[in-house]
Amino acid sequence: MSKTIPTAPDLRLNPAPKLAILVSRFNTDVTHGLRDGALAWLAERGIEDADVFDAPGAFELPLMAKTLARTRRYEGVICLGCVIKGDTAHFEFISLGATMGIMQAQLETGVPISFGILTTYTDQQAIARSRDDAENKGREAAAACVEALAFIRQVDIAS
């Protein structure tokens, strides 16, 4: 037997979840666009209870997300950041560390922690992905987090 949950376009949760949003302070012109996209997507689905926290950078997001998840005050955490490739290997180290750290944090806590960190080669690519439109990756990170927690709720009810 196949079971499905509603996906992002139609997803409405009752009760609406309490979420945390972590936003990197590096590249704020981009990360604030991601934040606004995530908040807009949530508001469109009646999810108004989200606490927004600043993070120093993308590298700090995993630890901060894990800390918030462990409090059990939040059903999900949305991580938003932007790492733009420069002339050194810094880009690769930060991107990989943030990716692996967020994955590990959600697996250890059982709380959905979505990866909304742009890893782009140019400023223009980052700006294009953080505009106020349907392609905003903050919207996608919010959707991924809420879909994952909807799945967890459904499995918990069935148990």
N, C-alpha and C positions, 0 to 999 in steps of 0.2 A: 504494500500500500504506500502510495506517495503522499507526503505531506508538504504543504507549501505555506509560506508566510507572505503577507503582502510585501511588495518591494517598494523602493523609495518613492516613486511617483504617487502612490496611493496610501502610503503607510501612515496610519494614525494609531497612537498608543494610548490606552486608557488603563490606568492613569498615566499622564504624561511623565516621562522620566526627569529626574534631576541630573544634569550633566555638568561637567567641567570642560572649559576650553582653555588650552594653554597656547599662548601666542608669543613667538620669538620676537625679541626686540631688534634683531638684525634684519635689515631690509624692510623697515616698517611700512614703506609705501606699498610693498607687496603683501606683507603679513597682515596689515590692517584690512586690505581688500579681501584676503582669505577669511579673516574673522567676520567681516560684514557679510560675506557670502554664506558662511556657516550659520550665523544668527538669522539671516533671512530665510534660509531653508528650514530651520527649526521653527521659526514663527509661522511660516506657511502651514505647518502641521500642528499648530497649537502647543508647541513646546517652548514655553517662555522661561522656565526655571533653569537657567544656565549661568554658572559663575565663570567669569573670565579672569584669567591670571596671566600676567606677563612672565616670560621666561627670558633669561639672558641671551640664549641662542638655541639653535637646533640640538646641539650636543647635550644640553641640560634637560631637554624635554623628556627623555625616558625616565630619569630619576624622579623628576617632578610629577610625571604622570603616575608612576608607580606609587609614590607617596599619597597622591590624591585617591587613587583606586583603593589603597589599603584602608583609608578612613571609612569606607563603605557608605559615605555620604552621597556618593555619585554612582549612578548605574553605568555611566560611560564617560570616557575622557576623549576629547578631540584635540589632537596635537597639530599645530599649524606653524610652519616655518618655511624658510627659503634659504637654500645654499646655491650660490651661483659660482660656477667654475672660474677660477683665476689662473694664474701662471704657475701655481705650485700644487703639490699633492694634497694640500689641506682639504680641498673639496671632497676627495675620495674618502679620507679618514673620517671627516665629520658626517658625510652621508651614510657610510657604512655603519658607523657607531650608532647614529640615531636610529637607523633602520633596525638593526639587531637589538638595540636596547628597548625599543618600543614593542617589538615582537616578544621579547623575553618578559617584559613587564606585564603584558596582557596574559601571557600563558601562566605566569606565576600567581597573578591575582584573580584570574577568571573574570576580569572586568574588561569589556571591549574598550580598546584604546586605538583610535584610528590614526592612520598615518597621512597627515595632510602637509607633508614637507615637500615643497618643490625642490627638485634637484635639476637645475637647468644650466645650459652652457652660456646663455646670454641674458642680459637684463631684459631684453625685449620678450624672450620666451617667458620669463617670470611675470612680467606685466600682463601679457596676454592671458595667462592662466589665473590671474587674480582680479580681472575686470568684473564689473557689475553686470554679469550676463550668465547664461545657462552653462557656460564652459568653466565657470569659477570652480577651482579645485577645493576651496573651502566648503562649498555646497556638497561636493562629492564626499569629503571627509565626514561631514555631519551625517550624510545619508548612510555611509558605511557603518558608522558607529551605531546609529539607531536601528539599522537592519540587523546587526549582530545582536544587540540587546533584545530585539523582538524575538529572534530565534531562541535566545537563552530563556526568555520568559515562557515561550511556548514549550520548550523542553522541560522546564521546571514544573509547569502545570501538568504535563503528561506523566511526570514521574510519580 
